[in-house]
């Protein structure tokens, strides 16, 4: 009992201890949950309609699209700009599909498997013609070929074909997915377009307007006749204009304004002198007859020497423009090409007329030893020379011997051609039509016969040394130290601006940067800078960034943030002021024209007079006196009767106008042509459909889209 009493005496203390332990446990779990949530957010590329996409899934979509491009275009790699385009295309497609899926689901629109099967059986969709399953005789998609491939893919046991089969299968899956998405979008658009109608009344009005022209005597008072400082624009005027035009200033995504200093490091005079010395040495060696391949290699040229004759299409443009004026054997002195920032030396080794396309056939002859292959090849060569059919001999050795074409474009841009390939290509270039050769290569012999040669062109055997005018490590170090000092001594926007000239720099401005952009101010490799911009607060100055192709030094200051939604009044004041100035100038000119009853009256008030001809509703008039297109004037003219004076001033883009209609005439077909009116009725519906096609923009604004790609890509 004493023990129980003692325990009871500890009750309050135990409650506190247990409570603290429970709190610590719960807090720890909350911390873990928050940390897990933050980690998840760090991996999110974006969000559409509440659905998140993480970086791994988005990268998979990019990889899928890349592989499609590589397969369809026969590419190994994409450039940085092309890859950025792929990322944008993938993101836009993802967003559009998610929006359409939601709309379609609410409407009950689907694309069934039966519809897909029917589409494949018809084989008329243009995308299907881009697949490998096209019948070569009909030129149409063949569903039987697709079915056979899918069966072969599932049953394939050959590891050598597995990779190729997988690539084609993945490509087909992409086509199939895209077909479903496109068909669903077409259904939605068809449903929307069928809600849009035209009618005979509007068609007749449009027809008459298109086939009616008027000549007028125009009295114009340009806005430019009133100086801006003669017009008072108050804050109240700007606010009133802002309220009336507010919808024009909405933005769907946050943008930011920056000021920045970009310093590009370039080669110093000593750097250029050192490179020039090396290039002059290379020029002398080429001119003295040294082996071109060795000289080009040691000079570290961007363009290796392969020793094959090529057309000028394979040469850099700066080289191609010089080569025709050079004599065979001539070597140039080093010359600079500003277009690609290089020094160049060129030696024209040979120039001759050769075919751009060659038709040939070949029998490959191999054996256990080189001597055995040579004997077998000699025997085949002798037999064909004696009259044996080429294709029959080829089939005897398990080959087709079919004729095939080779064009210059297929090989002349290659930078890595081995000795055997060079020998083979030289033979094809130089052999005559009907000529046959027993060509000995390192591993095999080729019985090679040229059957046709076409499009004789000039080809050049040319050694090119092209070297970028690079800066040295010392030059970069000096530039970095100077820029670093500037950044460290000026950590405010005011400091950057006040001291830029002292250091030889210039502060630039860039407004409305969006986080969907791939770089800052057109400079490569600025993703870290972009991340800083969209994480900083106005007034902050960034650290020094090394970017571009390791040749740019950059510092950025954030000046303003424009949140998604309506732009604030201060951000659009300049635009509003011009609109208010125009409105007030119109009011002043309108008052000046008050009471005029003729063009002569308007001229007495200071208007400029001119005759303007062939005004119709379909082609807005351009007024030379104001230098502006004036659709409002065209509308007023069409609505005014023949010989009538339009006294109410028309508010135009460039001034205020009154006019006298001189005459009205019908042109082209008459209004009684019902067939033409029916055609216009169709055109009006198509115009309405084009306007409605912007539905995606409306849906996009309502989809609550978050785009964080800049954090990852």
ChimeraX attribute file (.defattr): number of C-alpha atoms within 10 A of each C-alpha:
attribute: neighborCount
match mode: 1-to-1
recipient: residues
	/A:1	6
	/A:2	7
	/A:3	8
	/A:4	9
	/A:5	10
	/A:6	10
	/A:7	11
	/A:8	12
	/A:9	11
	/A:10	11
	/A:11	12
	/A:12	10
	/A:13	11
	/A:14	13
	/A:15	11
	/A:16	11
	/A:17	12
	/A:18	12
	/A:19	12
	/A:20	12
	/A:21	12
	/A:22	12
	/A:23	12
	/A:24	12
	/A:25	12
	/A:26	12
	/A:27	12
	/A:28	12
	/A:29	12
	/A:30	12
	/A:31	12
	/A:32	12
	/A:33	12
	/A:34	12
	/A:35	12
	/A:36	12
	/A:37	11
	/A:38	11
	/A:39	11
	/A:40	11
	/A:41	13
	/A:42	14
	/A:43	16
	/A:44	21
	/A:45	23
	/A:46	20
	/A:47	17
	/A:48	19
	/A:49	15
	/A:50	11
	/A:51	9
	/A:52	15
	/A:53	15
	/A:54	15
	/A:55	19
	/A:56	12
	/A:57	12
	/A:58	19
	/A:59	16
	/A:60	11
	/A:61	17
	/A:62	19
	/A:63	15
	/A:64	16
	/A:65	19
	/A:66	20
	/A:67	19
	/A:68	20
	/A:69	17
	/A:70	13
	/A:71	14
	/A:72	12
	/A:73	9
	/A:74	10
	/A:75	12
	/A:76	10
	/A:77	12
	/A:78	13
	/A:79	8
	/A:80	10
	/A:81	11
	/A:82	12
	/A:83	15
	/A:84	15
	/A:85	13
	/A:86	19
	/A:87	22
	/A:88	17
	/A:89	14
	/A:90	20
	/A:91	19
	/A:92	12
	/A:93	14
	/A:94	15
	/A:95	19
	/A:96	18
	/A:97	17
	/A:98	17
	/A:99	18
	/A:100	18
	/A:101	18
	/A:102	14
	/A:103	15
	/A:104	17
	/A:105	10
	/A:106	9
	/A:107	11
	/A:108	8
	/A:109	17
	/A:110	17
	/A:111	16
	/A:112	11
	/A:113	10
	/A:114	9
	/A:115	13
	/A:116	15
	/A:117	12
	/A:118	11
	/A:119	16
	/A:120	18
	/A:121	13
	/A:122	13
	/A:123	17
	/A:124	12
	/A:125	13
	/A:126	10
	/A:127	13
	/A:128	21
	/A:129	16
	/A:130	12
	/A:131	16
	/A:132	16
	/A:133	20
	/A:134	19
	/A:135	14
	/A:136	9
	/A:137	6
	/A:138	8
	/A:139	10
	/A:140	17
	/A:141	25
	/A:142	21
	/A:143	19
	/A:144	14
	/A:145	14
	/A:146	18
	/A:147	12
	/A:148	11
	/A:149	18
	/A:150	16
	/A:151	11
	/A:152	12
	/A:153	17
	/A:154	9
	/A:155	9
	/A:156	13
	/A:157	10
	/A:158	9
	/A:159	9
	/A:160	8
	/A:161	11
	/A:162	12
	/A:163	11
	/A:164	11
	/A:165	19
	/A:166	12
	/A:167	14
	/A:168	18
	/A:169	16
	/A:170	14
	/A:171	21
	/A:172	19
	/A:173	13
	/A:174	16
	/A:175	17
	/A:176	16
	/A:177	11
	/A:178	15
	/A:179	18
	/A:180	17
	/A:181	19
	/A:182	14
	/A:183	16
	/A:184	20
	/A:185	21
	/A:186	12
	/A:187	15
	/A:188	18
	/A:189	15
	/A:190	12
	/A:191	13
	/A:192	14
	/A:193	17
	/A:194	10
	/A:195	9
	/A:196	14
	/A:197	13
	/A:198	16
	/A:199	14
	/A:200	13
	/A:201	11
	/A:202	14
	/A:203	22
	/A:204	20
	/A:205	13
	/A:206	18
	/A:207	24
	/A:208	21
	/A:209	18
	/A:210	20
	/A:211	17
	/A:212	20
	/A:213	22
	/A:214	22
	/A:215	20
	/A:216	23
	/A:217	18
	/A:218	25
	/A:219	25
	/A:220	27
	/A:221	28
	/A:222	22
	/A:223	22
	/A:224	12
	/A:225	13
	/A:226	16
	/A:227	10
	/A:228	14
	/A:229	8
	/A:230	9
	/A:231	14
	/A:232	10
	/A:233	15
	/A:234	11
	/A:235	10
	/A:236	9
	/A:237	15
	/A:238	23
	/A:239	16
	/A:240	14
	/A:241	18
	/A:242	22
	/A:243	10
	/A:244	10
	/A:245	12
	/A:246	15
	/A:247	12
	/A:248	10
	/A:249	14
	/A:250	14
	/A:251	15
	/A:252	15
	/A:253	17
	/A:254	16
	/A:255	18
	/A:256	19
	/A:257	18
	/A:258	23
	/A:259	19
	/A:260	22
	/A:261	21
	/A:262	19
	/A:263	18
	/A:264	15
	/A:265	19
	/A:266	17
	/A:267	16
	/A:268	16
	/A:269	11
	/A:270	12
	/A:271	17
	/A:272	16
	/A:273	12
	/A:274	12
	/A:275	19
	/A:276	18
	/A:277	12
	/A:278	12
	/A:279	22
	/A:280	17
	/A:281	16
	/A:282	22
	/A:283	23
	/A:284	15
	/A:285	16
	/A:286	25
	/A:287	17
	/A:288	10
	/A:289	9
	/A:290	12
	/A:291	11
	/A:292	22
	/A:293	16
	/A:294	13
	/A:295	21
	/A:296	23
	/A:297	14
	/A:298	10
	/A:299	19
	/A:300	14
	/A:301	19
	/A:302	15
	/A:303	16
	/A:304	21
	/A:305	21
	/A:306	19
	/A:307	19
	/A:308	18
	/A:309	24
	/A:310	24
	/A:311	20
	/A:312	18
	/A:313	13
	/A:314	18
	/A:315	18
	/A:316	13
	/A:317	12
	/A:318	14
	/A:319	18
	/A:320	14
	/A:321	11
	/A:322	11
	/A:323	19
	/A:324	14
	/A:325	8
	/A:326	14
	/A:327	13
	/A:328	17
	/A:329	14
	/A:330	15
	/A:331	22
	/A:332	17
	/A:333	17
	/A:334	20
	/A:335	15
	/A:336	17
	/A:337	15
	/A:338	10
	/A:339	8
	/A:340	13
	/A:341	13
	/A:342	17
	/A:343	21
	/A:344	23
	/A:345	24
	/A:346	23
	/A:347	23
	/A:348	19
	/A:349	18
	/A:350	17
	/A:351	20
	/A:352	15
	/A:353	15
	/A:354	24
	/A:355	22
	/A:356	19
	/A:357	20
	/A:358	22
	/A:359	17
	/A:360	22
	/A:361	20
	/A:362	22
	/A:363	25
	/A:364	17
	/A:365	23
	/A:366	17
	/A:367	15
	/A:368	8
	/A:369	10
	/A:370	16
	/A:371	11
	/A:372	13
	/A:373	20
	/A:374	21
	/A:375	14
	/A:376	16
	/A:377	24
	/A:378	15
	/A:379	12
	/A:380	20
	/A:381	21
	/A:382	13
	/A:383	14
	/A:384	16
	/A:385	12
	/A:386	9
	/A:387	8
	/A:388	13
	/A:389	12
	/A:390	21
	/A:391	18
	/A:392	14
	/A:393	18
	/A:394	20
	/A:395	13
	/A:396	9
	/A:397	13
	/A:398	11
	/A:399	14
	/A:400	16
	/A:401	21
	/A:402	13
	/A:403	14
	/A:404	13
	/A:405	13
	/A:406	17
	/A:407	15
	/A:408	20
	/A:409	14
	/A:410	9
	/A:411	16
	/A:412	19
	/A:413	13
	/A:414	11
	/A:415	12
	/A:416	12
	/A:417	16
	/A:418	9
	/A:419	13
	/A:420	15
	/A:421	13
	/A:422	15
	/A:423	16
	/A:424	15
	/A:425	18
	/A:426	14
	/A:427	17
	/A:428	24
	/A:429	23
	/A:430	15
	/A:431	20
	/A:432	17
	/A:433	16
	/A:434	11
	/A:435	14
	/A:436	20
	/A:437	16
	/A:438	19
	/A:439	18
	/A:440	18
	/A:441	15
	/A:442	8
	/A:443	13
	/A:444	17
	/A:445	23
	/A:446	21
	/A:447	21
	/A:448	22
	/A:449	24
	/A:450	24
	/A:451	18
	/A:452	18
	/A:453	21
	/A:454	13
	/A:455	12
	/A:456	12
	/A:457	15
	/A:458	16
	/A:459	22
	/A:460	24
	/A:461	19
	/A:462	25
	/A:463	25
	/A:464	24
	/A:465	27
	/A:466	27
	/A:467	20
	/A:468	17
	/A:469	20
	/A:470	17
	/A:471	18
	/A:472	17
	/A:473	11
	/A:474	11
	/A:475	17
	/A:476	20
	/A:477	12
	/A:478	13
	/A:479	19
	/A:480	18
	/A:481	11
	/A:482	13
	/A:483	21
	/A:484	18
	/A:485	12
	/A:486	21
	/A:487	22
	/A:488	11
	/A:489	11
	/A:490	17
	/A:491	17
	/A:492	16
	/A:493	20
	/A:494	11
	/A:495	13
	/A:496	24
	/A:497	18
	/A:498	12
	/A:499	16
	/A:500	16
	/A:501	11
	/A:502	10
	/A:503	11
	/A:504	11
	/A:505	16
	/A:506	16
	/A:507	18
	/A:508	13
	/A:509	14
	/A:510	14
	/A:511	15
	/A:512	13
	/A:513	20
	/A:514	18
	/A:515	22
	/A:516	16
	/A:517	16
	/A:518	22
	/A:519	18
	/A:520	22
	/A:521	15
	/A:522	10
	/A:523	15
	/A:524	17
	/A:525	18
	/A:526	20
	/A:527	20
	/A:528	17
	/A:529	21
	/A:530	21
	/A:531	15
	/A:532	18
	/A:533	26
	/A:534	18
	/A:535	9
	/A:536	15
	/A:537	14
	/A:538	15
	/A:539	15
	/A:540	15
	/A:541	24
	/A:542	19
	/A:543	16
	/A:544	18
	/A:545	17
	/A:546	18
	/A:547	19
	/A:548	16
	/A:549	10
	/A:550	12
	/A:551	16
	/A:552	21
	/A:553	20
	/A:554	23
	/A:555	23
	/A:556	27
	/A:557	27
	/A:558	24
	/A:559	20
	/A:560	17
	/A:561	19
	/A:562	18
	/A:563	15
	/A:564	12
	/A:565	14
	/A:566	14
	/A:567	18
	/A:568	14
	/A:569	16
	/A:570	10
	/A:571	12
	/A:572	13
	/A:573	16
	/A:574	11
	/A:575	11
	/A:576	20
	/A:577	18
	/A:578	14
	/A:579	14
	/A:580	20
	/A:581	22
	/A:582	22
	/A:583	15
	/A:584	17
	/A:585	23
	/A:586	25
	/A:587	15
	/A:588	15
	/A:589	25
	/A:590	20
	/A:591	11
	/A:592	16
	/A:593	24
	/A:594	13
	/A:595	12
	/A:596	19
	/A:597	15
	/A:598	17
	/A:599	22
	/A:600	13
	/A:601	14
	/A:602	25
	/A:603	17
	/A:604	12
	/A:605	15
	/A:606	16
	/A:607	23
	/A:608	17
	/A:609	18
	/A:610	15
	/A:611	14
	/A:612	18
	/A:613	15
	/A:614	15
	/A:615	21
	/A:616	22
	/A:617	23
	/A:618	17
	/A:619	15
	/A:620	16
	/A:621	21
	/A:622	16
	/A:623	18
	/A:624	10
	/A:625	16
	/A:626	20
	/A:627	12
	/A:628	15
	/A:629	17
	/A:630	20
	/A:631	18
	/A:632	15
	/A:633	26
	/A:634	21
	/A:635	19
	/A:636	16
	/A:637	28
	/A:638	21
	/A:639	12
	/A:640	16
	/A:641	15
	/A:642	17
	/A:643	13
	/A:644	15
	/A:645	20
	/A:646	22
	/A:647	18
	/A:648	17
	/A:649	25
	/A:650	22
	/A:651	19
	/A:652	20
	/A:653	18
	/A:654	20
	/A:655	25
	/A:656	25
	/A:657	25
	/A:658	29
	/A:659	28
	/A:660	23
	/A:661	21
	/A:662	17
	/A:663	16
	/A:664	20
	/A:665	11
	/A:666	14
	/A:667	12
	/A:668	8
	/A:669	12
	/A:670	14
	/A:671	19
	/A:672	11
	/A:673	11
	/A:674	14
	/A:675	9
	/A:676	16
	/A:677	23
	/A:678	17
	/A:679	12
	/A:680	22
	/A:681	22
	/A:682	16
	/A:683	14
	/A:684	19
	/A:685	18
	/A:686	16
	/A:687	13
	/A:688	15
	/A:689	19
	/A:690	12
	/A:691	10
	/A:692	15
	/A:693	13
	/A:694	10
	/A:695	12
	/A:696	13
	/A:697	11
	/A:698	9
	/A:699	14
	/A:700	16
	/A:701	13
	/A:702	13
	/A:703	16
	/A:704	14
	/A:705	18
	/A:706	15
	/A:707	17
	/A:708	18
	/A:709	19
	/A:710	18
	/A:711	19
	/A:712	14
	/A:713	15
